[in-house]
Amino acid sequence: MKKRISQEKTSCYYMYHIDNKNNYEECSLPEEREVDFWYVLPLAGQSNAMAYGEGLPLPDSLDRPDPRIRQLARRASVTPGGRRCSYNEIIPADHCLHDVQDMSIFNHPRAILEKGQYGCVGQGLHIAKKMLPYLPDNVGILLVPCSRGGAAFTSGDTGLFSLCSGASSDSMRWGINMPLYFDLVSRTKAALDFNPRNRLLAVCWMQGEFDLMSEHYQEQPRLFNDMVDAFRGELQDYSERCHSGNSYTVPWLCGDTTWYWKTEYPESYACIYGNYRNQLERYVYFIKFQDEQERGLTNEPEEDRDNPEYGYLGSGWRTESNWTTPLRSSHFSSQARRGVVAGGFANVIVRLMKANDNILK
């Protein structure tokens, strides 16, 4: 029997002292090096799981890629106007991953596109960067982005799925046998199939906001639980290459949402996110980013201010022509995604790896 982690310990993210702040000093490009295998890390859910941070991307400093962090491709080119790539090809990971919804077109008005400052900022790259110091130098992290803004279990268009291109961009529905589900399963398997030594770490999940608004919100916990069970069952043949050696114990790490959703929909929030909080026996772990009444982590302009010292320009520069949504407090900011959001996920993953005697430095 593998060692379990209690709710109390899982909520504490400081055993390995992973920095939840933004590191403005680590700006040098790491040396290119070969890796022997990849830890596979799918990221799925809706908008807060992906690149919806509206502050200026800084690929030369805060959002600098690392050669040991890659992703599975989805778009036609690695970056807008850059090298062409094929679906499910392993390509460099940056601040704006290849999710079902393409966020590379939502440029900050002060972005210098020639410097790669395109699109919005997500947390995937930063989760991986915060984990790298705890992994051997010959191991990399392969991100599998599978999120779609506005996607829900109880509402939304179904969309389409193809093994050649994944879920269509209009896929807005999570659940068993939905295109988004097939996308997650097939891309996770593809990532594992690239190398027989690749290992599935966990699934990073952030979803629930659009179900909060649904009159059928009470159905979301059951639909989510059923989907997690189905996903684990789909990967049964990969059990020896899963965390703890069993596909049915692959951790699902469920991140919290912003203060807006908690205050506007307290009853449905308690139902959906309460389900995430109370499933340790099913290897579902809830990640809290701040206390219930705290603010300061969203795209609301007063919560995402400029930092001229580092060339960072916040969300306040955006207008209705280039913001992701007029409801700015509904999404975590670029700074939050680089810091507390990424740090929350990375801390729990490292703790779980240590508890299960996986390789760490």
C-alpha positions in Angstrom: 0.0 0.0 0.0 1.4 3.4 -1.0 1.7 6.1 1.6 -1.3 8.5 1.6 -1.2 12.2 2.3 -3.7 13.7 4.7 -6.0 16.7 3.8 -4.1 18.8 6.3 -0.7 18.0 4.8 -2.0 18.3 1.2 -3.2 21.9 1.9 0.3 22.9 3.1 2.6 23.7 0.2 5.9 24.4 1.9 7.6 21.1 2.6 10.0 21.6 -0.3 9.9 25.4 -0.1 8.8 25.9 -3.7 8.6 29.6 -4.3 5.1 30.7 -5.0 6.3 34.2 -5.9 7.5 35.4 -9.3 11.2 35.0 -9.7 12.6 38.1 -11.5 16.2 37.0 -11.3 16.2 33.6 -13.1 16.3 35.1 -16.6 19.2 33.2 -18.2 18.4 30.6 -20.8 19.2 27.1 -19.5 21.6 25.0 -21.5 20.0 22.6 -24.1 20.4 19.0 -22.9 18.9 15.7 -23.8 16.4 14.0 -21.5 16.1 10.3 -21.0 12.3 10.4 -20.5 9.4 12.7 -19.8 7.1 13.1 -16.9 3.7 13.6 -18.5 1.4 16.2 -17.0 -2.0 16.8 -18.6 -3.7 20.2 -17.9 -7.5 20.2 -18.4 -10.6 22.1 -17.6 -11.8 25.5 -18.7 -10.4 29.1 -18.8 -8.7 29.2 -15.5 -6.8 26.1 -16.5 -5.2 27.8 -19.5 -3.7 31.0 -20.8 -6.2 33.7 -19.6 -3.8 35.9 -17.7 -4.1 39.3 -19.4 -0.9 40.9 -18.3 2.0 41.2 -20.7 3.9 38.0 -21.5 7.6 38.3 -20.9 9.3 35.4 -22.8 12.7 36.9 -22.2 12.4 36.9 -18.5 9.5 35.7 -16.3 8.0 33.5 -19.0 11.3 32.2 -20.4 10.9 28.6 -21.8 13.1 25.8 -20.6 14.5 23.1 -23.0 13.5 20.4 -20.4 9.8 21.5 -20.6 7.8 20.6 -23.8 4.2 20.2 -24.8 2.1 18.3 -27.3 1.3 20.5 -30.3 -2.2 21.3 -31.5 -2.0 24.5 -33.5 -0.5 24.6 -37.0 2.7 26.4 -35.9 4.7 26.4 -32.7 4.2 30.1 -32.2 2.1 32.5 -34.4 4.0 32.8 -37.7 6.7 30.5 -36.4 7.8 27.0 -37.4 5.1 24.7 -38.6 4.2 21.7 -36.5 2.0 18.6 -36.6 -0.8 17.6 -34.2 0.7 15.8 -31.1 4.2 16.6 -32.1 6.5 17.4 -29.1 7.4 21.1 -29.3 8.8 23.7 -26.8 6.3 24.9 -24.2 5.9 28.6 -23.6 3.5 30.9 -21.8 0.6 30.2 -24.1 0.1 26.5 -24.6 -1.7 24.7 -27.4 -5.1 24.3 -25.7 -8.4 23.5 -27.5 -9.2 27.2 -27.4 -6.5 29.3 -29.2 -5.4 32.1 -26.9 -2.5 33.2 -29.1 -4.6 35.8 -30.8 -5.5 37.8 -27.7 -2.5 40.1 -27.7 -1.7 42.7 -25.1 -2.0 46.1 -26.7 1.7 46.9 -25.7 3.0 43.5 -26.8 6.1 43.4 -29.1 5.2 40.4 -31.2 8.7 40.2 -32.6 9.9 39.4 -29.1 7.3 36.6 -28.7 5.0 38.6 -26.4 1.9 37.1 -28.1 -1.3 36.0 -26.5 -2.0 35.5 -22.8 -0.2 33.8 -19.9 -1.0 30.4 -18.5 0.4 28.5 -15.5 1.4 25.3 -17.3 5.0 26.3 -18.1 5.4 27.7 -14.5 4.1 24.6 -12.8 6.8 22.6 -14.7 9.6 25.2 -14.0 8.9 25.1 -10.3 9.2 21.3 -10.4 12.5 21.1 -12.3 14.8 21.7 -9.4 13.5 18.6 -7.7 14.0 16.3 -10.7 17.3 14.8 -12.0 18.9 16.7 -14.9 18.1 13.9 -17.4 14.4 14.1 -16.9 12.0 16.5 -18.5 8.3 17.4 -18.2 5.9 17.0 -21.1 2.8 19.1 -20.8 -0.5 18.0 -22.4 -2.8 21.0 -22.8 -6.5 20.0 -23.1 -8.5 23.0 -21.8 -11.3 25.0 -23.3 -12.7 28.3 -21.9 -16.3 28.1 -20.9 -16.5 24.3 -20.9 -18.9 22.7 -18.5 -20.5 19.4 -17.6 -24.1 20.7 -17.5 -24.2 23.0 -20.5 -22.4 23.9 -23.7 -22.0 22.6 -27.2 -20.6 19.1 -27.7 -18.3 19.8 -30.6 -16.4 17.2 -32.6 -13.4 15.0 -32.1 -10.9 13.6 -34.5 -7.8 11.5 -33.8 -6.0 13.6 -36.4 -6.7 17.0 -34.8 -8.3 16.4 -31.4 -11.4 18.2 -30.1 -12.8 21.0 -32.3 -12.5 24.6 -31.0 -16.3 24.7 -30.4 -16.2 21.8 -28.0 -17.6 23.1 -24.7 -18.8 20.1 -22.9 -16.9 17.9 -20.4 -18.0 14.3 -19.5 -17.7 10.7 -20.6 -17.7 10.2 -24.3 -17.5 13.9 -25.0 -14.9 15.3 -27.5 -13.1 17.1 -24.8 -12.8 13.8 -22.8 -11.6 11.9 -25.9 -9.1 14.7 -26.5 -7.7 14.4 -22.9 -7.5 10.6 -23.1 -6.0 10.3 -26.6 -3.4 13.0 -26.0 -2.3 11.6 -22.7 -1.8 8.2 -24.3 0.1 9.8 -27.2 2.4 11.5 -24.7 3.1 8.2 -22.9 3.6 6.4 -26.2 6.5 8.6 -27.3 8.9 6.8 -25.0 8.3 3.6 -23.0 10.0 5.2 -20.0 7.6 8.2 -19.9 5.5 8.4 -16.7 2.1 10.0 -16.0 2.4 12.2 -13.0 -1.1 13.6 -12.4 -3.9 15.6 -14.0 -4.0 19.3 -13.3 -7.7 20.3 -13.4 -9.4 23.7 -13.0 -13.1 23.7 -13.9 -16.5 24.4 -12.5 -17.2 28.1 -13.1 -19.7 27.7 -15.9 -21.4 24.9 -14.0 -21.8 27.3 -11.1 -24.2 29.3 -13.2 -26.2 26.3 -14.4 -29.6 25.4 -12.8 -28.3 21.8 -13.0 -25.1 22.5 -11.1 -25.8 19.7 -8.6 -25.2 17.2 -11.4 -21.6 18.4 -11.9 -20.0 16.4 -9.0 -21.4 13.1 -10.2 -20.5 13.8 -13.8 -17.0 14.8 -12.8 -16.5 11.7 -10.6 -17.7 9.4 -13.3 -15.3 11.0 -15.8 -12.3 10.7 -13.5 -13.1 7.0 -13.1 -13.5 6.5 -16.8 -10.2 8.3 -17.6 -8.4 6.1 -15.1 -10.0 3.0 -16.6 -9.0 4.1 -20.1 -5.3 4.1 -18.9 -5.4 0.7 -17.3 -3.0 -0.7 -19.8 -0.5 2.0 -18.8 -0.8 1.3 -15.0 2.9 0.5 -14.6 3.7 3.9 -16.1 1.4 5.8 -13.9 2.0 7.5 -10.6 2.0 4.9 -7.8 1.9 2.1 -10.4 -1.9 2.1 -10.8 -4.0 4.1 -13.3 -6.8 4.1 -10.7 -4.7 6.2 -8.3 -3.5 8.8 -10.8 -3.9 12.0 -8.8 -6.3 14.6 -10.0 -5.3 18.0 -8.6 -8.3 20.4 -8.6 -7.4 24.1 -8.4 -9.7 26.6 -6.7 -11.3 29.5 -8.5 -11.3 33.3 -8.0 -13.1 35.3 -5.4 -15.8 36.5 -7.9 -17.3 33.0 -8.3 -17.2 32.3 -4.6 -19.1 35.4 -3.7 -21.6 35.4 -6.6 -22.5 31.7 -6.4 -21.9 30.5 -2.8 -24.4 27.7 -2.9 -23.2 26.1 -6.2 -19.6 26.8 -5.2 -20.0 24.8 -2.0 -21.5 21.9 -4.0 -18.9 21.7 -6.9 -15.7 22.7 -5.1 -16.8 21.0 -2.0 -16.8 17.8 -4.0 -13.2 18.5 -5.0 -12.3 19.1 -1.3 -13.6 15.9 0.1 -12.2 13.1 -2.1 -8.8 12.2 -0.7 -9.8 8.6 -0.6 -10.2 8.8 -4.4 -6.8 10.5 -4.9 -8.5 13.8 -5.8 -6.7 16.7 -4.2 -8.0 20.3 -3.8 -5.6 23.2 -4.1 -6.5 26.4 -2.4 -4.7 29.6 -3.5 -5.9 32.2 -1.0 -8.4 32.6 1.9 -12.0 33.0 1.1 -12.2 36.8 1.6 -8.9 37.6 0.0 -8.5 39.3 -3.3 -5.5 40.4 -5.4 -5.0 37.5 -7.8 -7.3 38.3 -10.8 -7.3 40.2 -14.1 -9.1 43.1 -12.4 -6.8 46.0 -13.2 -6.4 47.1 -9.6 -5.3 43.6 -8.8 -2.8 43.3 -11.7 -0.7 46.5 -11.7 2.3 47.4 -13.8 5.8 46.7 -12.5 8.1 49.0 -14.5 11.2 47.7 -12.8 10.8 44.4 -14.7 9.0 45.7 -17.8 5.7 44.2 -16.7 2.5 45.8 -17.9 -0.7 44.6 -16.3 -4.2 43.9 -17.5 -5.3 47.5 -17.2 -4.0 48.3 -20.6 -6.5 46.0 -22.3 -9.9 47.2 -23.6 -12.9 45.5 -24.9 -11.1 45.0 -28.2 -8.5 42.7 -26.7 -9.5 41.5 -23.2 -10.6 37.9 -22.7 -13.9 38.9 -21.1 -15.4 42.0 -19.6 -15.7 40.1 -16.3 -12.1 40.7 -15.3 -12.3 39.2 -11.8 -13.4 35.8 -13.1 -9.9 34.8 -14.2 -6.5 34.6 -12.4 -3.9 37.2 -13.6 -0.6 36.5 -15.3 1.2 37.2 -12.1 -1.0 34.8 -10.1 -0.4 32.1 -12.7 3.3 32.6 -12.5 3.3 32.5 -8.8 0.7 31.2 -6.4 -1.3 29.1 -8.9 1.7 27.4 -10.4 3.3 27.0 -6.9 0.2 25.4 -5.5 0.1 22.7 -8.1 3.9 22.1 -8.1 4.1 21.7 -4.4 1.4 19.1 -4.2 2.9 17.1 -7.1 6.4 17.1 -5.5 4.9 16.0 -2.2 3.1 13.1 -3.9 6.2 12.1 -5.8 8.2 12.0 -2.6 5.5 10.0 -0.7 5.4 7.4 -3.5 9.2 7.1 -3.7 9.5 8.4 -7.2 12.8 9.8 -8.3 13.7 13.2 -6.8 17.0 14.8 -6.2 
